[in-house]
Amino acid sequence: MNLRLKVCGMREASNIFAVGALQPDYMGFIFYEKSKRFVGNNFSIPKELPQHVNKVGVFVNEKSDVILTQVSKFKLDYVQLHGNETPEECKGLNENKIGVIKVFSVSEEFDFTSTKPYQPHVDFIMFDTKSESHGGTGKTFDWNLLKKYDQRIPFFLSGGLSVGNIQNVKTLKGMNLHAVDLNSGVETAPGLKDITKIKSIKHILNFNL
């Protein structure tokens, strides 16, 4: 299995360019105003961003027409839905030829069968640590819980991934893990990524589990 890399919460042009030079497979931009990593109203994606980097727009309980407008404006390849979006909303976006990543917040009480109604209508699932703030907790959840997932749809692993714990991702070998999602664990400040930390994570994983 070839493990992919996503770096999320990007917004500063120079930092986007620097991270892009590391050739991540996905780069995430947060369009949720309550996030500390909200892109802002004057945001633009630098033209220098390598074409192979998939651009992901992150939304929380946003109306589909607003999402479609942002997808068109920023030429997004995927949308990442962090709220209470329904399977029908995912289906509608997917039918507009937009890649869909649906996020599920995991705790000890999480019922993995709740992913099943979404599976026909999404490209990927993301498992993140449950919080009140829709992501960005900087905390991991118990990855042993992922054994309860049916593994039918490839998933992203998110939530507090850092140089200190990324090695443990190798314990998930054999699962349908598509990518790791880096955010707060590789930051010097909200929205500003540490290039050295990302390089270290790439070296540790070698992107070949």
N, CA, C and O of each residue as an XYZ file, in Angstrom:
836
protein
N       0.843     -1.204      0.000
C       0.000      0.000      0.000
C       0.869      1.240      0.000
O       1.805      1.357      0.792
N       0.559      2.157     -0.883
C       1.274      3.427     -0.926
C       0.511      4.468     -0.118
O      -0.619      4.820     -0.458
N       1.118      4.952      0.935
C       0.471      5.926      1.799
C       0.639      7.325      1.231
O       1.739      7.714      0.839
N      -0.461      8.085      1.186
C      -0.417      9.458      0.682
C      -0.343     10.461      1.827
O      -0.600     10.141      2.987
N       0.019     11.680      1.457
C       0.177     12.753      2.441
C      -0.757     13.911      2.123
O      -0.838     14.376      0.986
N      -1.464     14.369      3.165
C      -2.273     15.582      3.055
C      -1.800     16.560      4.125
O      -1.606     16.187      5.281
N      -1.621     17.801      3.727
C      -1.288     18.875      4.664
C      -2.449     19.850      4.640
O      -2.785     20.394      3.588
N      -3.065     20.074      5.797
C      -4.289     20.859      5.853
C      -4.098     22.149      6.652
O      -3.139     22.297      7.409
N      -5.042     23.081      6.460
C      -4.995     24.340      7.198
C      -4.017     25.338      6.619
O      -3.425     26.134      7.348
N      -3.846     25.296      5.303
C      -2.914     26.200      4.630
C      -3.620     27.510      4.248
O      -4.815     27.518      3.952
N      -2.865     28.614      4.259
C      -3.465     29.881      3.807
C      -2.445     30.945      3.389
O      -2.782     31.839      2.614
N      -1.204     30.867      3.888
C      -0.197     31.876      3.541
C       0.513     31.478      2.253
O       1.001     30.355      2.132
N       0.571     32.397      1.290
C       1.091     32.077     -0.042
C       2.498     31.482     -0.004
O       2.756     30.470     -0.657
N       3.402     32.090      0.743
C       4.789     31.607      0.779
C       4.868     30.225      1.420
O       5.666     29.389      0.995
N       4.052     29.983      2.431
C       4.035     28.690      3.102
C       3.407     27.619      2.202
O       3.861     26.475      2.180
N       2.366     27.998      1.467
C       1.748     27.078      0.503
C       2.780     26.663     -0.538
O       2.874     25.490     -0.898
N       3.541     27.622     -1.010
C       4.571     27.339     -2.011
C       5.643     26.406     -1.444
O       6.068     25.468     -2.118
N       6.080     26.660     -0.206
C       7.128     25.848      0.426
C       6.658     24.420      0.675
O       7.391     23.463      0.429
N       5.421     24.285      1.170
C       4.872     22.948      1.407
C       4.629     22.240      0.078
O       4.848     21.034     -0.033
N       4.181     22.977     -0.920
C       3.956     22.396     -2.240
C       5.216     21.805     -2.831
O       5.162     20.816     -3.562
N       6.351     22.409     -2.517
C       7.639     21.909     -3.013
C       7.978     20.538     -2.442
O       8.801     19.816     -3.005
N       7.342     20.172     -1.318
C       7.545     18.856     -0.723
C       6.670     17.788     -1.372
O       6.748     16.612     -1.019
N       5.843     18.205     -2.315
C       5.003     17.335     -3.125
C       4.031     16.474     -2.310
O       4.021     15.251     -2.448
N       3.218     17.107     -1.464
C       2.146     16.340     -0.832
C       1.125     15.945     -1.890
O       1.060     16.552     -2.959
N       0.341     14.938     -1.590
C      -0.684     14.501     -2.542
C      -1.927     15.372     -2.455
O      -2.640     15.552     -3.441
N      -2.182     15.914     -1.260
C      -3.345     16.763     -1.015
C      -2.935     17.965     -0.173
O      -2.051     17.880      0.680
N      -3.600     19.083     -0.434
C      -3.416     20.264      0.403
C      -4.796     20.830      0.730
O      -5.625     21.036     -0.157
N      -5.029     21.080      2.038
C      -6.341     21.501      2.482
C      -6.426     22.974      2.836
O      -5.516     23.539      3.443
N      -7.539     23.585      2.445
C      -7.796     24.995      2.709
C      -9.150     25.104      3.414
O     -10.156     24.608      2.907
N      -9.175     25.743      4.565
C     -10.359     25.740      5.420
C     -11.235     26.964      5.155
O     -10.798     28.101      5.331
N     -12.466     26.721      4.734
C     -13.425     27.777      4.416
C     -14.488     27.910      5.511
O     -15.617     28.325      5.251
N     -14.114     27.559      6.706
C     -15.013     27.634      7.865
C     -14.569     28.809      8.731
O     -13.484     28.779      9.310
N     -15.399     29.837      8.820
C     -14.996     31.097      9.435
C     -14.614     30.982     10.907
O     -13.824     31.791     11.395
N     -15.153     29.997     11.627
C     -14.863     29.858     13.050
C     -13.527     29.160     13.319
O     -13.082     29.084     14.464
N     -12.902     28.659     12.278
C     -11.615     27.983     12.439
C     -10.480     28.990     12.593
O     -10.502     30.059     11.982
N      -9.497     28.646     13.405
C      -8.293     29.478     13.548
C      -7.474     29.471     12.264
O      -6.565     30.282     12.094
N      -7.801     28.559     11.372
C      -7.060     28.436     10.113
C      -7.928     28.826      8.914
O      -7.638     28.448      7.779
N      -8.976     29.575      9.173
C      -9.842     30.070      8.099
C      -9.013     30.855      7.092
O      -8.175     31.672      7.475
N      -9.243     30.609      5.810
C      -8.408     31.222      4.778
C      -8.600     32.730      4.669
O      -7.716     33.434      4.181
N      -9.744     33.228      5.119
C      -9.994     34.658      5.028
C     -10.723     35.025      3.749
O     -10.963     34.177      2.890
N     -11.068     36.280      3.635
C     -11.885     36.733      2.505
C     -11.082     37.161      1.285
O     -11.648     37.350      0.208
N      -9.777     37.316      1.440
C      -8.940     37.744      0.314
C      -7.960     36.660     -0.113
O      -6.882     36.940     -0.637
N      -8.357     35.432      0.123
C      -7.483     34.294     -0.125
C      -7.390     33.955     -1.606
O      -8.350     34.114     -2.360
N      -6.215     33.487     -2.001
C      -6.033     32.939     -3.345
C      -4.980     31.840     -3.267
O      -4.089     31.876     -2.418
N      -5.091     30.871     -4.157
C      -4.125     29.783     -4.200
C      -3.050     30.141     -5.217
O      -3.367     30.408     -6.376
N      -1.783     30.152     -4.808
C      -0.716     30.533     -5.732
C      -0.695     29.663     -6.985
O      -0.877     28.448     -6.915
N      -0.476     30.287     -8.105
C      -0.418     29.552     -9.372
C       0.763     28.598     -9.407
O       0.780     27.654    -10.197
N       1.757     28.841     -8.549
C       2.960     28.001     -8.540
C       2.742     26.645     -7.884
O       3.621     25.784     -7.936
N       1.581     26.445     -7.268
C       1.320     25.166     -6.621
C       1.333     24.063     -7.688
O       0.603     24.147     -8.675
N       2.165     23.028     -7.489
C       2.249     21.961     -8.489
C       0.876     21.377     -8.834
O       0.036     21.190     -7.955
N       0.661     21.095    -10.100
C      -0.639     20.641    -10.565
C      -1.058     19.299     -9.975
O      -2.250     19.018     -9.857
N      -0.090     18.474     -9.606
C      -0.447     17.147     -9.093
C      -0.967     17.191     -7.657
O      -1.501     16.198     -7.163
N      -0.817     18.340     -6.979
C      -1.315     18.468     -5.613
C      -2.832     18.678     -5.664
O      -3.308     19.680     -6.197
N      -3.573     17.740     -5.115
C      -5.026     17.862     -5.084
C      -5.455     18.930     -4.078
O      -5.065     18.885     -2.911
N      -6.249     19.879     -4.533
C      -6.698     20.979     -3.681
C      -8.016     20.590     -3.002
O      -8.991     20.233     -3.663
N      -8.020     20.667     -1.677
C      -9.169     20.235     -0.884
C      -9.750     21.423     -0.119
O      -9.041     22.089      0.636
N     -11.035     21.683     -0.317
C     -11.715     22.725      0.437
C     -12.438     22.113      1.621
O     -13.200     21.160      1.460
N     -12.208     22.650      2.801
C     -12.802     22.120      4.036
C     -14.002     22.982      4.423
O     -13.892     24.202      4.544
N     -15.156     22.324      4.616
C     -16.394     23.020      4.922
C     -17.097     22.365      6.107
O     -16.947     21.168      6.352
N     -17.865     23.172      6.836
C     -18.627     22.668      7.988
C     -20.076     23.135      7.860
O     -20.366     24.325      7.983
N     -20.973     22.195      7.615
C     -22.409     22.505      7.538
C     -22.711     23.666      6.592
O     -23.569     24.502      6.874
N     -22.005     23.706      5.480
C     -22.198     24.773      4.494
C     -23.231     24.340      3.454
O     -23.372     23.153      3.163
N     -23.950     25.319      2.897
C     -24.931     25.022      1.857
C     -24.213     24.554      0.593
O     -23.134     25.041      0.253
N     -24.831     23.609     -0.085
C     -24.203     23.013     -1.260
C     -23.913     24.034     -2.352
O     -22.894     23.932     -3.035
N     -24.802     25.025     -2.527
C     -24.557     26.014     -3.582
C     -23.348     26.884     -3.260
O     -22.625     27.304     -4.163
N     -23.126     27.157     -1.972
C     -21.939     27.915     -1.567
C     -20.682     27.083     -1.816
O     -19.675     27.596     -2.304
N     -20.750     25.804     -1.476
C     -19.608     24.917     -1.717
C     -19.281     24.861     -3.200
O     -18.115     24.940     -3.588
N     -20.304     24.725     -4.025
C     -20.085     24.647     -5.476
C     -19.450     25.923     -6.017
O     -18.624     25.877     -6.929
N     -19.842     27.059     -5.449
C     -19.252     28.338     -5.866
C     -17.764     28.377     -5.533
O     -16.953     28.816     -6.348
N     -17.408     27.921     -4.343
C     -16.000     27.921     -3.934
C     -15.195     26.906     -4.741
O     -14.039     27.154     -5.083
N     -15.805     25.770     -5.041
C     -15.122     24.769     -5.859
C     -14.768     25.359     -7.220
O     -13.660     25.162     -7.721
N     -15.707     26.079     -7.810
C     -15.479     26.687     -9.116
C     -14.437     27.805     -9.036
O     -13.553     27.904     -9.887
N     -14.552     28.638     -8.012
C     -13.650     29.787     -7.876
C     -12.202     29.371     -7.676
O     -11.294     29.952     -8.269
N     -11.987     28.350     -6.827
C     -10.624     27.953     -6.473
C     -10.164     26.678     -7.177
O      -9.078     26.163     -6.913
N     -11.015     26.178     -8.080
C     -10.684     24.964     -8.838
C     -10.295     23.821     -7.889
O      -9.258     23.176     -8.047
N     -11.161     23.600     -6.908
C     -10.909     22.551     -5.921
C     -11.151     21.175     -6.524
O     -12.056     20.990     -7.337
N     -10.336     20.220     -6.117
C     -10.485     18.844     -6.590
C     -11.381     18.022     -5.663
O     -12.075     17.105     -6.102
N     -11.353     18.368     -4.379
C     -12.144     17.649     -3.380
C     -12.756     18.642     -2.397
O     -12.252     19.748     -2.198
N     -13.856     18.212     -1.793
C     -14.396     18.922     -0.638
C     -14.340     17.968      0.551
O     -14.607     16.773      0.428
N     -13.991     18.521      1.685
C     -13.896     17.757      2.939
C     -14.980     18.289      3.865
O     -14.957     19.458      4.250
N     -15.917     17.440      4.218
C     -17.110     17.863      4.951
C     -17.003     17.454      6.410
O     -17.011     16.268      6.741
N     -16.901     18.459      7.282
C     -16.616     18.239      8.697
C     -17.839     18.340      9.603
O     -17.722     18.183     10.818
N     -19.002     18.601      9.027
C     -20.174     18.843      9.869
C     -21.148     17.693      9.901
O     -20.762     16.524      9.913
N     -22.444     18.053      9.914
C     -23.514     17.052      9.973
C     -24.150     16.847      8.603
O     -25.354     16.616      8.494
N     -23.345     16.932      7.581
C     -23.852     16.772      6.219
C     -24.480     15.380      6.043
O     -24.000     14.395      6.603
N     -25.543     15.322      5.268
C     -26.271     14.074      5.065
C     -25.690     13.292      3.881
O     -24.961     13.855      3.064
N     -26.012     11.997      3.789
C     -25.612     11.235      2.608
C     -26.136     11.853      1.324
O     -25.469     11.808      0.290
N     -27.334     12.431      1.388
C     -27.925     13.052      0.195
C     -27.119     14.268     -0.261
O     -26.951     14.495     -1.459
N     -26.620     15.049      0.701
C     -25.784     16.200      0.345
C     -24.482     15.733     -0.284
O     -24.008     16.335     -1.249
N     -23.905     14.678      0.245
C     -22.681     14.127     -0.335
C     -22.935     13.629     -1.752
O     -22.122     13.844     -2.651
N     -24.069     12.965     -1.943
C     -24.435     12.461     -3.262
C     -24.563     13.600     -4.268
O     -24.085     13.495     -5.398
N     -25.211     14.691     -3.851
C     -25.393     15.826     -4.738
C     -24.079     16.439     -5.184
O     -23.923     16.803     -6.349
N     -23.142     16.555     -4.268
C     -21.831     17.098     -4.610
C     -21.063     16.132     -5.502
O     -20.447     16.539     -6.487
N     -21.106     14.868     -5.155
C     -20.391     13.858     -5.926
C     -20.910     13.783     -7.360
O     -20.146     13.536     -8.293
N     -22.222     13.999     -7.526
C     -22.811     13.968     -8.868
C     -22.403     15.170     -9.702
O     -22.576     15.171    -10.921
N     -21.859     16.202     -9.045
C     -21.307     17.359     -9.744
C     -19.834     17.155    -10.078
O     -19.103     18.102    -10.366
N     -19.422     15.891    -10.030
C     -18.043     15.490    -10.368
C     -17.016     16.138     -9.446
O     -15.928     16.531     -9.867
N     -17.400     16.235     -8.172
C     -16.497     16.741     -7.144
C     -16.139     15.582     -6.229
O     -17.015     14.834     -5.793
N     -14.855     15.434     -5.937
C     -14.448     14.421     -4.987
C     -14.937     14.791     -3.594
O     -14.872     15.956     -3.202
N     -15.423     13.810     -2.845
C     -15.973     14.070     -1.518
C     -15.240     13.245     -0.462
O     -15.088     12.030     -0.588
N     -14.792     13.941      0.577
C     -14.191     13.312      1.752
C     -15.111     13.633      2.922
O     -15.251     14.799      3.291
N     -15.739     12.624      3.509
C     -16.635     12.863      4.650
C     -15.909     12.517      5.942
O     -15.349     11.432      6.098
N     -15.940     13.471      6.858
C     -15.224     13.329      8.132
C     -16.148     12.788      9.211
O     -17.297     13.210      9.342
N     -15.622     11.850      9.977
C     -16.326     11.316     11.139
C     -15.443     11.501     12.369
O     -14.253     11.185     12.352
N     -16.047     12.017     13.434
C     -15.319     12.286     14.672
C     -15.394     11.068     15.582
O     -16.480     10.616     15.943
N     -14.242     10.550     15.944
C     -14.180      9.269     16.645
C     -13.924      9.450     18.138
O     -13.041     10.200     18.555
N     -14.719      8.745     18.921
C     -14.515      8.614     20.358
C     -14.798      7.150     20.698
O     -15.110      6.352     19.814
N     -14.688      6.806     21.961
C     -14.946      5.425     22.379
C     -16.358      4.972     22.024
O     -16.604      3.786     21.803
N     -17.290      5.937     21.971
C     -18.695      5.608     21.732
C     -19.066      5.609     20.247
O     -20.212      5.314     19.905
N     -18.135      5.929     19.370
C     -18.469      6.078     17.954
C     -18.934      4.760     17.348
O     -18.323      3.713     17.565
N     -20.026      4.825     16.584
C     -20.594      3.666     15.907
C     -20.130      3.684     14.448
O     -20.590      4.509     13.659
N     -19.236      2.788     14.097
C     -18.665      2.794     12.753
C     -19.676      2.423     11.674
O     -19.443      2.689     10.495
N     -20.792      1.814     12.057
C     -21.819      1.507     11.057
C     -22.490      2.779     10.535
O     -23.175      2.745      9.512
N     -22.295      3.900     11.236
C     -22.868      5.167     10.779
C     -22.222      5.650      9.480
O     -22.748      6.554      8.831
N     -21.088      5.059      9.093
C     -20.442      5.435      7.829
C     -21.123      4.797      6.620
O     -20.960      5.273      5.496
N     -21.883      3.728      6.840
C     -22.407      2.939      5.717
C     -23.319      3.712      4.768
O     -23.183      3.552      3.555
N     -24.252      4.553      5.262
C     -25.116      5.287      4.319
C     -24.338      6.251      3.422
O     -24.822      6.637      2.358
N     -23.137      6.637      3.847
C     -22.327      7.589      3.085
C     -21.463      6.903      2.027
O     -21.088      7.515      1.027
N     -21.158      5.648      2.256
C     -20.157      4.972      1.438
C     -20.418      5.005     -0.067
O     -19.462      5.131     -0.832
N     -21.674      4.898     -0.532
C     -21.896      4.952     -1.986
C     -21.676      6.343     -2.592
O     -21.597      6.481     -3.813
N     -21.577      7.368     -1.748
C     -21.597      8.747     -2.243
C     -20.322      9.542     -1.941
O     -20.281     10.749     -2.180
N     -19.291      8.888     -1.425
C     -18.046      9.587     -1.117
C     -16.868      8.839     -1.728
O     -16.940      7.641     -2.002
N     -15.780      9.578     -1.933
C     -14.550      8.966     -2.441
C     -13.696      8.428     -1.301
O     -13.063      7.377     -1.406
N     -13.700      9.182     -0.212
C     -12.912      8.797      0.958
C     -13.665      9.153      2.231
O     -14.556     10.002      2.237
N     -13.282      8.482      3.300
C     -13.733      8.822      4.643
C     -12.523      9.323      5.412
O     -11.400      8.882      5.170
N     -12.751     10.239      6.333
C     -11.680     10.691      7.221
C     -12.113     10.450      8.661
O     -13.231     10.788      9.051
N     -11.220      9.864      9.438
C     -11.472      9.684     10.857
C     -10.606     10.662     11.634
O      -9.380     10.660     11.519
N     -11.266     11.498     12.427
C     -10.603     12.546     13.191
C     -10.993     12.395     14.655
O     -11.917     11.647     14.979
N     -10.305     13.090     15.529
C     -10.600     13.055     16.955
C     -11.831     13.898     17.261
O     -11.939     15.036     16.805
N     -12.750     13.343     18.027
C     -13.973     14.067     18.353
C     -13.674     15.293     19.205
O     -12.900     15.231     20.161
N     -14.304     16.415     18.841
C     -14.156     17.652     19.605
C     -15.376     18.521     19.358
O     -16.223     18.200     18.524
N     -15.456     19.614     20.084
C     -16.568     20.552     19.891
C     -16.276     21.570     18.802
O     -17.152     22.345     18.418
N     -15.036     21.570     18.299
C     -14.622     22.628     17.381
C     -14.424     22.166     15.941
O     -13.830     22.889     15.141
N     -14.909     20.982     15.598
C     -14.813     20.473     14.229
C     -13.369     20.391     13.743
O     -13.019     20.961     12.710
N     -12.534     19.675     14.502
C     -11.151     19.479     14.072
C     -10.180     20.420     14.748
O     -10.568     21.319     15.493
N      -8.884     20.187     14.466
C      -7.849     21.051     15.001
C      -7.607     20.894     16.494
O      -7.199     21.844     17.161
N      -7.860     19.682     17.028
C      -7.689     19.471     18.471
C      -6.231     19.272     18.857
O      -5.832     19.566     19.984
N      -5.436     18.770     17.911
C      -4.055     18.434     18.244
C      -3.955     17.152     19.051
O      -2.893     16.836     19.588
N      -5.055     16.410     19.140
C      -5.081     15.180     19.930
C      -5.414     13.984     19.033
O      -6.162     14.097     18.061
N      -4.836     12.845     19.391
C      -5.144     11.618     18.678
C      -6.287     10.884     19.384
O      -6.570     11.131     20.556
N      -6.928      9.988     18.659
C      -7.907      9.093     19.282
C      -7.290      7.695     19.334
O      -6.202      7.477     18.800
N      -7.968      6.766     19.963
C      -7.472      5.401     20.080
C      -7.599      4.695     18.729
O      -8.698      4.325     18.314
N      -6.481      4.516     18.057
C      -6.507      3.939     16.713
C      -6.939      2.471     16.716
O      -7.283      1.940     15.660
N      -6.930      1.816     17.849
C      -7.432      0.438     17.923
C      -8.911      0.370     17.550
O      -9.406     -0.670     17.117
N      -9.612      1.499     17.725
C     -11.033      1.544     17.379
C     -11.260      1.337     15.885
O     -12.346      0.928     15.475
N     -10.246      1.616     15.070
C     -10.384      1.489     13.615
C     -10.568      0.047     13.173
O     -10.944     -0.210     12.029
N     -10.305     -0.898     14.072
C     -10.550     -2.310     13.756
C     -12.044     -2.585     13.580
O     -12.433     -3.584     12.975
N     -12.875     -1.689     14.114
C     -14.331     -1.847     14.002
C     -14.858     -1.354     12.652
O     -16.009     -1.613     12.301
N     -14.028     -0.655     11.907
C     -14.432     -0.130     10.599
C     -14.394     -1.248      9.564
O     -13.498     -2.091      9.601
N     -15.358     -1.267      8.637
C     -15.419     -2.360      7.659
C     -14.390     -2.240      6.538
O     -14.256     -3.158      5.729
N     -13.664     -1.130      6.475
C     -12.541     -0.933      5.541
C     -12.974     -0.871      4.072
O     -12.127     -0.974      3.185
N     -14.266     -0.705      3.800
C     -14.727     -0.728      2.410
C     -14.296      0.498      1.625
O     -13.945      0.391      0.450
N     -14.320      1.655      2.258
C     -13.914      2.904      1.605
C     -12.565      3.326      2.181
O     -12.401      3.344      3.401
N     -11.586      3.670      1.324
C     -10.285      4.118      1.845
C     -10.463      5.318      2.767
O     -11.339      6.155      2.549
N      -9.621      5.396      3.802
C      -9.785      6.493      4.752
C      -8.499      7.280      4.980
O      -7.387      6.782      4.811
N      -8.711      8.544      5.375
C      -7.648      9.425      5.840
C      -7.603      9.318      7.364
O      -8.643      9.200      8.012
N      -6.418      9.360      7.925
C      -6.256      9.402      9.374
C      -5.860     10.816      9.772
O      -4.888     11.368      9.256
N      -6.626     11.401     10.700
C      -6.378     12.769     11.140
C      -6.441     12.834     12.660
O      -6.900     11.901     13.320
N      -5.973     13.948     13.199
C      -6.059     14.166     14.637
C      -4.733     14.073     15.356
O      -4.333     12.993     15.789
N      -4.046     15.201     15.488
C      -2.856     15.267     16.322
C      -1.640     14.520     15.817
O      -0.766     14.172     16.611
N      -1.556     14.263     14.521
C      -0.385     13.566     13.988
C       0.834     14.481     14.031
O       0.765     15.651     13.654
N       1.947     13.927     14.497
C       3.158     14.728     14.674
C       4.393     13.838     14.509
O       4.286     12.621     14.355
N       5.552     14.469     14.546
C       6.813     13.715     14.466
C       6.891     12.708     15.612
O       7.462     11.629     15.455
N       6.324     13.055     16.749
C       6.410     12.205     17.931
C       5.588     10.936     17.880
O       5.913      9.965     18.564
N       4.517     10.921     17.076
C       3.662      9.726     17.066
C       3.450      9.110     15.684
O       2.790      8.078     15.566
N       3.997      9.723     14.648
C       3.706      9.263     13.285
C       4.202      7.844     13.037
O       3.638      7.124     12.212
N       5.235      7.444     13.732
C       5.769      6.087     13.566
C       4.695      5.034     13.863
O       4.696      3.953     13.273
N       3.779      5.358     14.783
C       2.749      4.408     15.187
C       1.732      4.130     14.089
O       0.969      3.168     14.180
N       1.713      4.963     13.052
C       0.800      4.729     11.935
C       1.094      3.375     11.288
O       0.207      2.763     10.692
N       2.319      2.916     11.406
C       2.690      1.642     10.800
C       1.960      0.467     11.441
O       1.921     -0.622     10.868
N       1.384      0.672     12.618
C       0.608     -0.391     13.261
C      -0.728     -0.618     12.548
O      -1.414     -1.606     12.809
N      -1.093      0.298     11.648
C      -2.358      0.188     10.924
C      -2.186     -0.545      9.594
O      -3.103     -0.570      8.773
N      -1.031     -1.131      9.385
C      -0.781     -1.879      8.154
C      -1.838     -2.959      7.988
O      -2.168     -3.672      8.935
N      -2.364     -3.073      6.771
C      -3.408     -4.046      6.504
C      -4.794     -3.431      6.477
O      -5.740     -4.038      5.977
N      -4.915     -2.208      7.024
C      -6.184     -1.491      6.946
C      -6.234     -0.687      5.648
O      -5.216     -0.513      4.979
N      -7.409     -0.207      5.304
C      -7.590      0.535      4.050
C      -7.244      2.011      4.240
O      -8.021      2.902      3.896
N      -6.053      2.241      4.799
C      -5.586      3.605      5.078
C      -5.017      4.218      3.799
O      -4.066      3.698      3.216
N      -5.613      5.325      3.375
C      -5.208      5.980      2.131
C      -4.165      7.068      2.362
O      -3.204      7.187      1.602
N      -4.361      7.868      3.423
C      -3.489      9.020      3.625
C      -3.474      9.453      5.088
O      -4.406      9.182      5.845
N      -2.399     10.130      5.463
C      -2.339     10.793      6.763
C      -2.555     12.279      6.534
O      -2.109     12.838      5.533
N      -3.244     12.908      7.472
C      -3.637     14.312      7.361
C      -2.912     15.111      8.433
O      -3.214     14.979      9.619
N      -1.964     15.933      8.025
C      -1.173     16.722      8.967
C      -1.749     18.125      9.087
O      -2.142     18.740      8.096
N      -1.793     18.620     10.322
C      -2.273     19.987     10.536
C      -1.556     20.601     11.732
O      -0.405     21.023     11.618
N      -2.225     20.651     12.870
C      -1.669     21.360     14.033
C      -0.363     20.766     14.526
O       0.462     21.477     15.100
N      -0.160     19.464     14.309
C       1.052     18.803     14.802
C       2.321     19.177     14.063
O       3.416     18.807     14.488
N       2.190     19.913     12.949
C       3.373     20.346     12.201
C       3.382     21.863     12.034
O       3.926     22.382     11.059
N       2.781     22.569     12.985
C       2.680     24.025     12.873
C       3.616     24.769     13.812
O       3.982     24.279     14.879
N       3.988     25.963     13.382
C       4.665     26.913     14.259
C       3.663     27.923     14.805
O       3.903     28.556     15.834
N       2.540     28.068     14.106
C       1.415     28.925     14.504
C       0.223     28.468     13.669
O       0.422     27.843     12.627
N      -1.012     28.758     14.091
C      -2.170     28.324     13.309
C      -2.089     28.782     11.856
O      -1.983     29.975     11.571
N      -2.139     27.815     10.947
C      -2.079     28.130      9.527
C      -0.689     28.232      8.952
O      -0.538     28.467      7.754
N       0.343     28.059      9.778
C       1.727     28.175      9.305
C       2.467     26.873      9.609
O       2.664     26.523     10.773
N       2.879     26.156      8.553
C       3.460     24.832      8.704
C       4.985     24.873      8.778
O       5.639     25.695      8.137
N       5.527     23.961      9.580
C       6.965     23.809      9.777
C       7.489     22.827      8.729
O       7.179     21.637      8.780
N       8.264     23.315      7.801
C       8.762     22.500      6.698
C       9.638     21.360      7.206
O       9.564     20.242      6.696
N      10.462     21.640      8.205
C      11.357     20.608      8.751
C      10.573     19.444      9.338
O      10.954     18.287      9.160
N       9.479     19.741     10.037
C       8.658     18.682     10.638
C       7.993     17.825      9.567
O       7.917     16.606      9.714
N       7.517     18.437      8.505
C       6.895     17.672      7.426
C       7.923     16.774      6.746
O       7.631     15.623      6.420
N       9.124     17.300      6.533
C      10.197     16.489      5.945
C      10.518     15.301      6.842
O      10.741     14.192      6.355
N      10.540     15.531      8.154
C      10.844     14.451      9.099
C       9.789     13.355      9.035
O      10.115     12.169      9.076
N       8.529     13.752      8.933
C       7.447     12.771      8.851
C       7.553     11.970      7.557
O       7.355     10.755      7.566
N       7.858     12.623      6.464
C       8.030     11.906      5.203
C       9.166     10.890      5.318
O       9.068      9.776      4.804
N      10.226     11.280      5.987
C      11.379     10.386      6.161
C      11.016      9.193      7.035
O      11.402      8.063      6.736
N      10.275      9.439      8.113
C       9.902      8.356      9.041
C       9.015      7.322      8.366
O       9.216      6.119      8.532
N       8.031      7.795      7.602
C       7.078      6.873      6.990
C       7.575      6.269      5.691
O       7.202      5.155      5.326
N       8.410      7.007      5.006
C       8.889      6.587      3.694
C       7.747      6.359      2.706
O       7.963      5.901      1.583
N       6.543      6.681      3.138
C       5.354      6.567      2.297
C       5.246      5.235      1.591
O       4.900      5.150      0.413
N       5.554      4.201      2.346
C       5.395      2.854      1.805
C       5.222      1.878      2.959
O       6.161      1.195      3.368
N       3.991      1.830      3.474
C       3.730      0.938      4.616
C       3.709     -0.515      4.162
O       3.505     -1.413      4.978
